[in-house]
Amino acid sequence: MDVLNPQRKGGWRFDREEASLSDVYRSVNTRRDGSKLRRIAAFAGPGYMVAVGYMDPGNWATSLAGGSKFGYALLTVALLSNLMAIVLQSLCARLAIASGRDLAQACRDAFPKWVSIPLWAFAEIAIIATDIAEVIGTAIGLNLIFGVPLELGVLITALDVFLILYLQKMGFRWVEAFIITLLGVIAVCFGVQILLADPQWGAVLTGFFPTTEIVTNPEMLYLALGILGATVMPHNLYLHSGIVQTRDFGHTLPEKREALTFATIDSTVALCFALLINASILILAAAAFNANGQTDVVELGEAHSLLAPLLGLAIAPTLFGIALLCCGLNSTVTATLAGQIVMEGFIKMKVQPWVRRLVTRAIAIIPAAFVTIWYGDAGTAELLILTQVVLSLQLSFAVFPLVMFTASKAKMGELVAPRWLSAIAYLIAIVIAGLNIKLLFDFVIG
């Protein structure tokens, strides 16, 4: 389906763009003749799909490691990362609604091939890193709940493509409903575990305030960047700018302004929910492990086995496993959609979703299976944290183009980002790039 871009006038090179995820493009009625509450509800959904990426299995590994090693100190990183995410995801919605393009299409349109092709490669690397985390997380979840060996669990994850295809055939709202239901299960599981852990709430509040040790301590910085990479994820920027366009909002400027407002409310509320989950993982690790002298818990399986004796209730590890499995399943759906958006947007290559999914999953399964077979739980824990740092290193290649596009009056027209918002967004982009340079410098000098 082709969509006329009303904002060309020299800002974009092409007059027309093919719709992102054309099979579900504008498939959700936003009830423009209904009440304001019904219209807000019609826009609810994409934000929660984006929020999934902020609590995926890779995030668990970094948050568990950070909480067990440094207590509540890295809660400030989770908070700052979430605030960054709220700003960046609002810009994704703005880009999509104003230009009719997702971020991948915008990059291909605005940059020459020698720039856009490397950006596409970096985006694919980010999606593969995400997929590796999902493979390992889902396999561990199956192992914790059903006793499925990790090696077999890694292979079983390839079958999730059938779940995705089934949901997509039922309609995009069913995909969103599936995601939100699993998020509810995750929230209940962590709520119970936090109550059992009984953390020191004064220390929790203190943990949300920053400390210079995060930058001066290389080990803490490594975990902080892992949390950042697990929170503000590159593929989420492409994903959000694509799935916002599943809403059938109007083409006039007032209708687009309203759509932008509702889409921003959706993503902001959803990301606040994601912060609660992320903080809960870290708080649980700090209260259950760090407070009891267990400062080196980085393996999801190890955390699962330690919860029952430390919290004094047998159901605690079961809840942990259920939440982990739900996270893996959720991330599977959103990573598949992000992969479609990236491939179609950057190189105009259309493939069947199941083909795309199997190829991506096969690439992810190979390193996951190798590490699982040869190194066991310890290796998978290290691989999970590494994938999150890789994501953090890839982040700047998505953030800077996004900020540049939304700050351009020529490209965005009347919906150009206000100068104050662009200034904040550029500051976020510079901070992310600076932290990554610091990480690389520490790595090079050993």
C-alpha positions in Angstrom: 0.0 0.0 0.0 1.4 3.4 -1.0 1.0 6.4 1.2 1.3 10.0 0.0 3.8 12.0 2.0 2.3 15.4 2.5 5.5 16.9 3.9 7.9 16.5 1.0 8.7 20.1 -0.2 12.4 19.3 -0.3 12.6 17.5 3.0 12.4 14.0 1.7 13.8 12.7 -1.6 10.8 10.5 -2.5 7.2 11.6 -3.1 5.7 8.3 -2.0 6.6 5.6 0.5 5.3 2.1 0.9 3.5 1.7 4.2 5.4 0.1 7.1 3.9 -3.4 7.8 1.5 -2.9 4.9 -0.7 -5.9 5.9 -1.8 -4.2 9.1 -1.3 -0.5 8.0 -4.2 1.6 9.4 -6.1 -1.5 10.3 -7.1 -0.3 13.8 -10.0 2.1 13.9 -9.4 5.1 16.1 -13.1 6.0 16.4 -12.8 9.7 15.4 -16.6 10.0 15.9 -16.4 8.5 19.4 -15.7 10.0 22.8 -12.2 11.2 23.7 -11.7 8.3 26.1 -12.6 5.8 23.4 -10.1 7.4 21.1 -7.4 7.3 23.7 -8.2 3.6 24.3 -7.9 3.0 20.5 -4.3 4.3 20.5 -3.4 2.1 23.5 -1.3 -0.9 22.5 1.8 0.0 20.6 3.4 1.5 23.7 3.1 -1.8 25.6 4.6 -3.7 22.7 7.5 -1.3 22.8 7.7 -1.7 26.6 8.3 -5.4 26.1 11.8 -4.6 24.8 12.5 -2.8 28.1 12.1 -5.9 30.2 13.4 -8.7 28.0 15.5 -11.7 29.3 18.7 -9.8 28.6 17.5 -7.0 31.0 17.0 -9.6 33.7 20.6 -10.8 33.5 22.0 -7.2 33.8 19.6 -6.2 36.5 20.2 -9.4 38.5 24.0 -8.9 38.2 23.7 -5.2 39.1 21.4 -5.8 42.1 23.4 -8.6 43.6 26.7 -6.9 43.1 26.0 -3.3 43.9 22.7 -3.4 45.8 20.3 -0.6 45.0 22.9 1.7 43.5 22.0 1.1 39.9 18.4 1.9 40.3 19.3 5.4 39.2 20.5 4.0 35.9 17.2 2.2 35.4 15.3 5.5 36.1 17.5 7.6 33.8 17.3 5.0 31.1 13.6 5.0 31.3 13.4 8.8 31.1 15.6 8.6 28.0 13.3 6.0 26.5 10.2 8.1 27.1 11.7 11.0 25.1 13.1 8.8 22.3 9.9 6.8 21.9 7.8 10.0 21.7 10.1 11.1 18.9 9.4 7.8 17.1 5.7 8.4 17.2 6.2 12.0 16.0 8.3 10.8 13.0 5.8 8.2 12.0 2.7 10.4 12.3 4.3 13.5 10.7 6.0 11.8 7.8 4.3 8.5 7.2 7.7 6.8 7.5 9.2 4.5 10.0 12.8 5.1 11.1 14.2 2.6 8.6 12.4 4.2 5.7 13.5 7.7 6.8 17.1 6.6 6.9 17.0 5.1 3.5 15.3 8.2 2.1 17.6 10.8 3.8 21.0 9.2 3.5 23.1 7.9 0.6 23.6 4.2 0.3 27.1 4.3 1.8 25.4 5.5 5.0 22.1 3.7 5.0 23.5 0.2 4.2 25.8 0.3 7.3 22.9 1.6 9.4 20.9 -1.4 8.2 23.7 -3.8 9.1 23.9 -2.2 12.6 20.2 -2.6 13.0 20.3 -6.2 12.0 23.1 -6.9 14.5 21.0 -5.3 17.2 18.0 -7.5 16.3 20.2 -10.6 16.3 21.6 -9.6 19.8 18.1 -9.2 21.0 17.1 -12.6 19.6 20.0 -14.3 21.3 18.8 -12.9 24.6 15.3 -14.1 23.9 16.5 -17.6 22.9 18.5 -18.0 26.1 15.8 -16.5 28.3 13.0 -18.6 26.9 15.1 -21.8 27.1 15.9 -21.0 30.7 12.3 -20.4 31.4 11.3 -23.7 29.9 14.0 -25.4 32.0 13.0 -23.8 35.3 9.3 -24.6 34.9 9.2 -27.8 33.0 12.7 -29.2 33.4 13.4 -29.0 29.7 17.2 -29.3 29.1 18.7 -26.0 28.0 20.0 -27.4 24.7 16.6 -28.7 23.8 14.9 -25.5 25.0 17.1 -23.5 22.6 15.9 -25.5 19.7 12.2 -25.4 20.8 12.3 -21.6 20.6 12.4 -21.9 16.8 8.7 -23.0 17.0 7.5 -19.7 18.3 7.1 -18.6 14.7 3.8 -20.5 14.5 2.4 -18.5 17.5 3.3 -15.3 15.9 1.7 -16.2 12.6 -1.5 -17.3 14.3 -1.8 -14.0 16.2 -1.1 -11.9 13.2 -3.8 -13.7 11.2 -6.3 -12.9 14.0 -5.6 -9.2 13.8 -3.1 -6.7 15.2 -5.3 -6.0 18.3 -5.0 -9.7 19.2 -1.2 -9.4 19.1 -1.4 -6.4 21.4 -3.9 -8.2 23.7 -1.5 -11.2 24.0 1.4 -8.9 24.9 -0.6 -7.0 27.5 -1.9 -10.2 29.1 1.6 -11.6 29.5 2.8 -8.2 30.9 0.0 -8.5 33.5 1.3 -12.0 34.5 4.8 -10.7 34.8 3.7 -7.8 37.0 1.8 -10.1 39.4 4.7 -12.5 39.7 7.1 -9.7 40.6 4.7 -8.0 42.9 4.5 -11.2 45.0 8.2 -11.7 45.0 8.9 -8.2 46.1 6.5 -8.6 49.0 8.3 -11.8 50.0 11.7 -10.1 49.7 10.7 -7.2 52.0 13.4 -4.7 50.7 14.7 -1.8 52.7 12.5 0.9 51.1 14.7 3.8 52.4 17.7 2.3 50.6 15.5 1.8 47.5 14.7 5.5 47.4 18.3 6.4 47.9 19.2 4.1 45.0 17.3 6.3 42.6 19.8 9.2 43.2 22.9 9.2 41.0 26.5 8.6 42.2 29.8 9.3 40.5 31.0 5.7 41.2 28.9 4.6 38.3 31.3 6.3 35.9 34.5 5.9 37.8 34.1 2.1 38.6 34.6 0.2 35.3 32.7 -2.8 36.5 29.7 -0.8 37.5 29.9 1.2 34.3 29.9 -2.1 32.3 26.7 -3.2 34.1 25.2 0.3 33.8 25.7 0.2 30.1 24.2 -3.2 30.0 21.1 -1.9 31.8 21.1 1.1 29.3 21.3 -1.3 26.4 18.6 -3.5 27.8 16.3 -0.5 28.5 16.8 1.9 25.5 17.0 -0.8 22.7 17.7 0.1 19.1 15.1 -2.2 17.6 12.4 -0.5 19.7 13.0 2.8 17.8 12.3 1.1 14.5 9.4 -0.9 15.9 7.5 2.0 17.4 7.8 4.1 14.3 6.2 1.3 12.4 3.4 0.0 14.6 2.1 3.5 15.4 1.0 3.5 11.8 -1.4 0.6 12.4 -3.8 3.3 13.8 -6.2 4.8 11.3 -5.8 8.4 12.3 -6.8 11.2 10.0 -4.6 13.1 7.5 -5.4 16.7 8.6 -3.0 18.6 10.9 -5.4 18.7 13.9 -6.0 14.9 13.5 -2.3 14.2 13.4 -1.7 16.4 16.5 -4.4 14.4 18.4 -2.9 11.2 17.2 0.6 12.3 18.4 -0.8 13.3 21.8 -2.6 9.9 22.3 0.4 7.9 21.0 2.7 9.7 23.4 0.4 9.1 26.3 0.3 5.4 25.3 4.1 5.0 25.2 4.7 7.1 28.3 2.3 5.1 30.5 3.6 1.8 29.1 7.2 2.8 29.8 6.4 3.8 33.3 5.0 0.3 33.8 8.2 -1.1 32.3 10.2 1.0 34.8 8.3 -0.7 37.7 9.2 -4.2 36.3 12.8 -3.3 35.7 13.2 -1.7 39.1 11.5 -4.8 40.6 14.1 -7.1 39.1 16.9 -5.1 40.5 15.2 -4.6 43.9 14.5 -8.3 44.2 18.2 -9.1 43.4 19.4 -6.5 45.9 17.0 -7.6 48.7 17.3 -11.3 48.2 20.9 -11.7 47.2 23.1 -8.7 48.0 21.6 -8.3 51.4 22.4 -12.0 52.2 26.0 -11.8 50.9 25.2 -13.3 47.5 27.0 -10.7 45.4 27.9 -12.7 42.3 24.5 -13.9 41.1 24.5 -13.4 37.4 22.8 -16.6 36.2 19.0 -16.7 35.8 19.0 -20.4 36.8 21.1 -19.7 39.9 18.8 -16.9 40.9 15.8 -19.2 40.5 17.3 -21.9 42.8 18.3 -19.4 45.5 15.0 -17.6 45.8 13.2 -20.4 47.7 15.7 -20.7 50.6 16.2 -16.9 50.8 12.6 -15.9 50.6 11.3 -18.9 52.6 8.5 -19.8 50.2 8.6 -22.5 47.5 6.4 -20.6 45.1 9.0 -17.8 44.7 11.2 -19.6 42.1 8.1 -20.8 40.2 6.9 -17.2 39.9 10.4 -16.2 38.7 10.3 -18.9 36.0 6.8 -18.0 34.8 7.7 -14.3 34.5 10.9 -15.2 32.6 9.1 -17.4 30.1 6.4 -14.7 29.6 9.2 -12.2 28.9 10.8 -14.4 26.3 7.5 -15.1 24.5 6.7 -11.4 24.5 10.1 -10.3 23.2 9.8 -12.9 20.4 6.7 -11.2 18.9 8.1 -7.7 19.0 11.5 -8.6 17.7 9.9 -10.3 14.7 7.9 -7.2 13.8 11.0 -5.0 14.3 12.9 -7.3 11.9 10.3 -6.9 9.2 10.3 -3.1 9.6 14.1 -2.9 9.4 14.4 -5.2 6.4 11.5 -3.7 4.4 12.4 -0.1 5.3 16.1 -0.1 4.6 16.4 -2.4 1.6 12.8 -2.8 0.4 13.1 -6.5 0.7 9.8 -8.2 1.5 9.9 -11.7 2.8 7.2 -13.8 4.5 7.2 -13.2 8.2 7.8 -16.9 8.9 10.8 -16.9 6.6 12.3 -13.8 8.2 11.6 -15.2 11.7 13.2 -18.6 11.0 16.3 -17.0 9.4 16.8 -14.6 12.3 16.1 -17.3 14.9 18.6 -19.7 13.2 21.3 -17.0 13.3 20.6 -16.5 17.0 20.3 -20.2 17.9 23.8 -21.1 16.6 25.8 -19.0 19.2 23.2 -19.7 21.9 23.4 -23.4 21.4 27.2 -23.4 21.2 27.5 -21.5 24.5 24.8 -23.6 26.2 26.4 -26.9 25.2 30.1 -26.0 26.0 29.8 -23.5 28.8 26.4 -24.2 30.5 24.6 -21.7 32.7 27.7 -19.6 33.4 28.3 -19.1 29.7 24.7 -18.2 29.0 24.7 -15.6 31.7 27.9 -13.9 30.3 26.4 -14.1 26.8 23.2 -12.4 28.0 25.1 -9.5 29.5 27.3 -9.2 26.4 24.2 -9.0 24.1 22.9 -6.0 26.1 26.3 -4.2 25.9 26.3 -4.8 22.1 22.8 -3.3 22.0 24.0 -0.2 23.9 26.9 0.2 21.4 24.5 0.0 18.5 22.1 2.5 20.0 23.7 5.7 18.8 23.3 4.6 15.1 19.5 4.7 15.6 19.3 7.6 18.0 21.2 10.3 16.1 19.2 9.9 12.9 15.9 9.9 14.8 16.8 13.1 16.6 18.0 14.7 13.4 14.8 13.9 11.5 12.4 15.1 14.1 14.3 18.3 14.6 14.0 19.2 10.9 11.2 21.5 9.9 11.6 20.5 6.2 11.0 16.9 7.0 8.4 17.2 9.8 6.5 20.3 8.8 4.2 21.7 11.5 4.9 18.6 13.7 8.6 19.4 14.0 9.8 18.7 17.6 10.0 21.8 19.8 13.5 23.2 20.2 13.5 22.3 23.9 12.6 18.7 23.1 15.2 18.4 20.4 17.8 19.9 22.8 17.0 17.2 25.4 17.1 14.5 22.7 20.5 15.6 21.4 21.8 15.6 25.0 20.5 12.1 25.5 22.2 11.0 22.2 25.5 12.6 23.3 25.4 11.0 26.7 24.8 7.6 25.2 27.6 8.0 22.7 30.0 9.3 25.5 29.3 6.4 27.8 29.9 4.0 24.9 33.2 5.6 24.1 34.2 5.4 27.8 33.3 1.7 27.8 35.4 1.0 24.7 38.3 2.9 26.2 38.2 0.9 29.4 38.0 -2.3 27.4 41.0 -1.4 25.2 43.2 -0.4 28.2 42.1 -3.6 30.0 
